[in-house]
């Protein structure tokens, strides 16, 4: 049984249209949606199905989502987190994206959520980037987790150190979202 709340992507799969079409329908007022505190659009099942019935769009019996890739975004800047999470959630790959704003929360989420990919700002007060990468790559449960490191202050030498400690990719901030999405897709396909 699917959840009673849809993301833009899951609604697009349910209706067999693009994510952008769902966004257009929401923006035009055809589908009732709400925004989470993080600014992400959510649609209640009854609202989506009422719209689908009205438009003659067939309602599927089920959608499989065991293959959804999980991404954890760790950054203490809520604006950066919101833009990354929203960009990835509305991507055609249907990522399941959550965020953490500090090292403690990130540790809990890594253990509980078991992300396939971690996007990590290593210039946070309570995070030692090298240690986080080493710990994730050395643990049995998380050794296959891909890690993208972001920082506004690191030079090539420090990025190389991060890669030696397990980071799969390193980028300087601000990073264009299109470049980040392309790297996320590349790492999760490999």
Secondary structure, DSSP 4 states (H G I P E B T S, - for coil): ---SEE-HHHHHHHHTS-HHHHHHHHHTTSS--EE-TTS-EEEEHHHHHHHHHHHTPPPPS----TTPPEEEEE-S-HHHHHHHHHHHHTSTT--EEEEESSHHHHHHHHHHH--SEEEEES-STT--HHHHHHHHHHSTTTTT-EEEEEESS--HHHHHHHHHTT-SEEEESS--HHHHHHHHHHHHH-
